[in-house]
Amino acid sequence: MSETIKIQINGTEYDVPADASVLEACRMHGFTIPTLCYHPRLRVAGSCRVCVVSIEQDGEIQIKPSCSAKVAPGMKVRTDTHDVKVKSAEALRKLVEPEAKIAKRDGQTAELEDLIDRANDGWRDTSSFSIVRDMDLCVKCGRCVRACDQLQGLSLLATNTGEGAPIVTSTGAPLAETDCISCGQCTTFCPAGAIREVDHIERVLKAMDDKKIVVLQTAPSTRVAISECFGEPSGSIGTGKMVAAAKLAGFSYVFDTNFTADLTIMEEGTELLGRVANGGPFPMFTSCCPGWINLCEKRFPEYIPNLSSCRSPMQMMSPIIKTYFAKRTGINPDDLYVVAMMPCTAKKDEIERPQMFRDGKKDTEAVLTTRELGELIKRKGINWDDLPDLPYDDPIGASTGAAALFGATGGVMEAALRTAYELKTGKTLPSVEFQQVRGLAGVKEAEIPVDGLNVRVAVASGTANVLALMDKIKKGAEYHFVEIMACPGGCIGGGGQPISLDKDILKKRMESIYSIDERSVIRKSHENPMITEIYKNFFGKPGSHLSHELLHTTYSDRSTKIVKKEETVKEVAGAGEGLLILFGSQGGATAAHAKNMAVAGKKMGLETRCIPLDSYDVCQLSCEKNVVILTSTFGDGELPDNAKKFWNYLAQTHAADLLSNVNFSICGFGSKQYTKFCEAALMIEKRVKALGGKFPVAPVACDESAGDKGMGTLDGWEKEAFTAMGGAEESVIEPPAPEYVVSLAIGKAARPRPCPPGYHFVRLATNNSITPEGYDRPVRYIEFNLEGSGLKYAVGDHISILPRNDPAKVADFLKFAGLEGSTNITVTPIDREEVMTIPPHLTVAELFEQYVDLFGTPSQKLLSQLALLAADEAEKAKLLKLAEDKAVFDEFVKEHNIEETLREFPSAMPPIENIISMVPRIKPRLYSIASSGNMHPKTIQLSIVLVHYKTPGGKPRQGQCTSFLFAQDASKKPLVAVHIKRGVLIPPENPKTPTMMIGLGTGVAPFRGFLQEREFQKAQGVELGPCVFYYGVRYRKKDFFFEDELNAYLKSGVLTDMITAFSHDQAHFIFVQHKIDEEPKKCYEIVKYPNTHMYYCGPAMGIPETIVESMKGAMVKIGGVSAADAEAAIAKMKKEGRLNIEAY
């Protein structure tokens, strides 16, 4: 017991611990002192001054914060004086007064109310699926900042010392764009509700109103916390009352997630034993905690292959309810609405993961935190004290004591050890309790002897402790099995648990978890008779095909390199070291080239860093030594979106010698079909030179319309850049080393198709031809169903579609290569820092259908690599000739894709590891969306023309993505991998703005979206400005797409005028520019306004420039201005962002 001293509190003498704070001493003896920034589980801040008291010491009286003041012998404390109450109230009023909130008042115009809404919205961050930050409610206590820093070690929040919201993210980005793992610890410490979980109560109530069969599953730790919502002591066990309350609240069935915790042990234990038998990969990490999964994918993607493939118990339970339970009860799965009651805010974004959808639908529709279920029970007017204890529903309500342990740190490990020991040894455990992994220590380690093997295990809870353990593992610490929970104490301390000021809250909840285990009749997961039954009657066995479909998942690399302004260059970017590779990429192709270059650079002994231009702290550029920049050009000679911030810095900097100590080289990507070929790269090159940058390697421009897609240029430049910037010569004798290890996966059962990393699966709903049969430019109208995908889009956005290779052609190639398509494999990068573009677990067929660009164009680099592998001397000689002679190579690639090349040189066929290292990935294709997200929130509509041609030798060829889409049978609702990209054709913010749209062929797509948006706005009573559409196609009867819709828009006034040009309907061609020349007045009537926005979507080939010239002519002829003035007017439109061109 600690030493005590005597102090006076409000005139009475008390014994108090000598090391106590005044606040602790007063509360210990029942005196109430208000607090705000103070929390017993966080370090003292002493900033709010709400807890002030009067302290008399050594004859001096002072008003001090009681949380930071320490007791001293003879101290006299007053908590009840008028002065103390006034000072405390003033401090509280100053903090709680919503100074930043702009209130609405009677008599304000709609315009001002809209401005107020915008101002208030600026303080609200709703970017996350899990957490809402409403800084209007913030009281500046700083608890959230300290929780994120002290407990979790992430330091993602910061107190704002400047203008704006009082608490900001440390990078200034929305929460969803940071390394936030959605653990929600910030929400459990916020006293004001300024940071809280995303509300799912309303969606649950709606499902009940819609007469859905609403089912609730409850997590292990919630039963030791829910009672706290109703005033019961910390750690009270409320299992039976929780079930009864849920039934009264409207849930038709209540199941225990503990059942699938037992199931997790069976699946995860089987996986662990398999890894032990196969020698790894180790350590195997648990996968129950979505906060940890987020952390692994964002901070430690190199350890993704080490994650157990098991879903969390929650995400196991939901598909079981919709399959096994639905089948047994005869319920239509579509009538079921599954809600999970969880201690965790990260569960709310777990249900949005693309991997957690089946057939385009969520397995779990909603997640209620423990706090939210408590709130729902109160809303329903249910009296907690009067509730009986009810059991969970059968047949998936039975569980064991081992499952209950999942609620506390070390519990998953202990449950797994109980089962693994007995299944491996065939012996009964002498004691089921593994004390080595129990308790609240942040990191626990142990060696457990199992059948002659010392199983090395580790347990970590609280992200700060997890980071420390991961650092230890990265430095060489070896374990077989590691349990990780993101929240302190595990789920008992989850971000969705009731908020408590009890400093011993975690200890009390943990003791209750252990108590439930001790009182359980069955304490080992493998002895649960219901688990035996579900395997016997449904799954077959652990690791079966159905188990993998419903109970297992995949992960994706979501790492980003976020540079914090306050960090030093050395800490963040290693400025000046090695080779810095910066890239600007709109569709993803240039990003892939940059990442491949970084891998290649490492092989040549260079320390490479690969960073998107806008994620790099450009202020440190002058500190670098060697920099290469790769950038595409987008639209009408524009920079990619993720290069604009970098460019703005360069453009605004005028120090002529700023970059004089930096070596640069630049590689641009574009098509010579565009007038402004590689314009973005040229802009950056010119600016870097103006700032003194040196170019030891000349910049290059890769022509993506060339036969080899510009890869020959890229390969030559890359090799020269590496040599000039310190890289070792690449071996010309040894075959290229593979970048991946491909191994047989555990289990032979077929696996569900994984979603490509960074993409979402959507269902193809419509695929109709909108051109006459036999027309040489076939066009399809395509619709994707977004339901369940979590995707949203705005007018002008692009959809990025990742196509697939033809399954029949892939099967034929695999047969030729001696590969079995149905084989389950694991793909692991040799370089653990490499960004994974392939899921770690998939089949050989899936690898070659979705990821390997087998039918793409070979590069000279690929041919030189094949030459090193060729066993036949004649083949080797021919490959070397192709690799060295550009003219011979150019003729070869006109007639050969990669698959045909591999067939022509069979002795050079690489092993599968080399194929996926040498052959590029399939690249996504961007298409303008032809619909409005407001008008059609559940679908994306497209119009796509089939790309097809013949080689000089007569071989038929088709565009990869268009041929893939045209081949899909919409009646089968196939899954397609997509994501949304912001486009360049964004309609004016003000609907009254005069708008001129020019579309050629399928270039009508974005403008159809514009018009749908205007129709939506008109229906809302919004006043619209003039809108004119110039539409050019070849034939009125063959490719006048959406004619009826466009005429209807004319009739309704959504469209003011439409001028059409049918180029092939007469003997001489008539194009849009001719229509402008014929009727310049119509053009001038729309461009005459000083705020007119002009948009073009269609082919490049100099057409946009010709149209602009006709516009200038209209200004001169009708407006009476000089040619110079017309030129200046167009230049002004460009500068102000009112002339937007999307050319292809």
C-alpha angles and dihedrals in degrees: 000000000000123000116270133214134189124251134162121243116189090339099312125103119235138178111238134173110274092229096049127114118239089250093053092046093051095046090047088064097043102264115142117227118174116233136183114166091032121095124168092227095051133067113265116266101177091198107120098055091207089124096058120148134177112258123191115195131157089357094304124113119207137170106232139165105264094211094066100032115095123217119250132188112279094012116154116211127190121191097167107058122119091238092054092049092049094048092047092048092048091052092048094046091051091053100039097043104105095229094165096048110101108210127217117233136191115277097029117137122244087248093059092043089054090051090050091051090051092049093050093045089058088070094050122085113194097157095112126080088217112033135042120202111200105177092184085078096045116122094190095241091140094219092129092052092050094045092052091046106035102033101030104026092219100111092198096145128062139183109252112232093181135052122315135038116005094235121038136170113268091245096041091239125123112274094255090058095055131074089269110146094198092241089145097216087135089060094054092055099042110103095190105051090243089129113038143144120279105266115249096166094093094051090051092050090049091052089053091049089049089058094245118158095251113203126191127205119188128209124234097252097046092075091063093049110035093080089062088069087067100046100268119141120278113280096017111159110236104168100130095041090049091056091047093048092049091052091050091047091060107270111141095204133016119202131184116242085205086081091065090041085065088046090051090057091054093049097038092044090053090049092049093049088049091053091048089052092047098041099251152244089247144229097038109207124210116247104201097102115074091196089060091046089053090049093048093048093046104036106017108030090149087071096053091104088056094059117103108251090225118118117233115272089255093055091045092052097052098058089043089056091050095046117020097030095039091051093048093049098037092238119151104243089221088064092057121095111190120207123185121208104209139170088224138083092197088067087072092065093037089068089054094056110118088231090062094064124090121193088355093302132107117252090211116035100191142007122211117194117222087258092052095051088050089052092048091051090052092047090054090055094240116161107224095198093058096051122116122222109260127185126238118264121265148265093036101031101087118101143155138243088256090062092052088058090067086082094070134051111273092022098107089048093049093047091049093048092052091056099035092052095051096041092047099043101028087225132117116249113250088218125012094206117091102197091182091075099038129097138049099285108135094230126024127182132187145161114226118193110226119174095325095320122104101220108209112211137176133191126198132178129180115043094250088059091044090055090051092050092047090052089053091050092048088053092056110277108150127216135160097211131017128187116204130186119179097212126070109266091008122261093345085070095041123148092247097053123109113285111251138180091200106117090204095049095117093049092051094048090047092052089053091051090053089047092055089051093049092050094048118110091214116040103174124074096220090058094059103117092207089057090052089049096050091051092047096047104029122009100031096213141343110290094021123147092261091046090055091048096051106021106036136064146177134240136218137212109256097165120143131179105232115187116211114210094221095055121091121255092242093054096046112032108004088238114208094019124113121323123331114208114196123184141189113201133169104180100023101256096104090046089056092050090050093050091047089051090053091054091047091049092055090054088057092053099261124136099230131192118191116197135162110249094244094048092056120091095240090193086076095054093102089058094059125097107200123022132173122186125201118189139165124215118237133199114336098357093307132151118251114261093252092055101052099086090050090050093049090057092050092046093052095046117091106176102126094205099037094115099029093120095049127092114216141183127177132205119193127197124206146108127273087220085078120080090220095052110186090346093156092057091046091052092052092044092052093048095046090052090050088056092053101262117160123228111203087165117046117242116253137203119217114211107216090190091062121102093260093039089244093294093127090058091046094049093050093047092046093053092047092047093051092050094047092048099051106277123146119246114270115243114261092188106049120067113248113278114241118252094209139049112222115196136170111267124233111268130022098232118119114261130216115259110269120227111247111254112269095016138098126222116236129176122247103232105170132026109168131160113238097183128073117272111268094022110146093228103050115192128193130204106220132188128191120201109226097188111133094004097101089226124139129178142190133216111285095025124135127228114222109211123196105209128208132226118250106275093217093052091046091050090051092051093047089053089052091048093047095244127138111226096205094057114120111228140179118222116203125177115233088215102062091201093061116114106244114234093171124063111247094235122047144111126274090246092052090049092056097037098049108023117022112078091220095160096044127109117283119235128218088247091058091049092050089051091050089051089060090052098044114114094188112079094212091052090046091052093049092047091050090051091052091047094051105033111068095192093052090044093051091055092046096053092051087071105026134067122189095269092051090048092054090050092049091053104038095164088062094055104138124220113261092261090057094044093059090043096049103034116072123243121260106266126224121245124221122225129181111246113240098204144061120252090214094052095039109021094162099050141048115211125203141176111209131180119212113246108218136152144144128253118239086262092055101257112148114236133183134194109264099231098037093048089048092052095043090053095055120107106222092198088069092052094224121202116248125189113233145150133191124251127189111250132215097238102078116165118239114279091231111062089209092065113115108249133197117192125189119188131173120200111315086001083093087082102091091040091054084058090049091053094046088052091050089049089052091048092048090053088054090056095255116153112238129211125221116295124187126188124202107195124187124188135152101245132015093216098041110039111010090126120204092002095156092048093049092049090049089053089052091051094048094047095244085116117041099198140351124204115191131198118195101192099191102036093093139037093267126046118258116194133181092264089057089055090053090049091048095049107023092161092067090052094045092050090065101035095047093082115096091228101043115141117212123197132187128189120176145073122339112217092121094298098122090052091051091051091050089052089054090050090054089050091054090052091052097043099042104018094047094225126139122259088250091054091049089051090050092049091054091046089052091051090053094047092050092047093247096121109066125177128188107184128174 
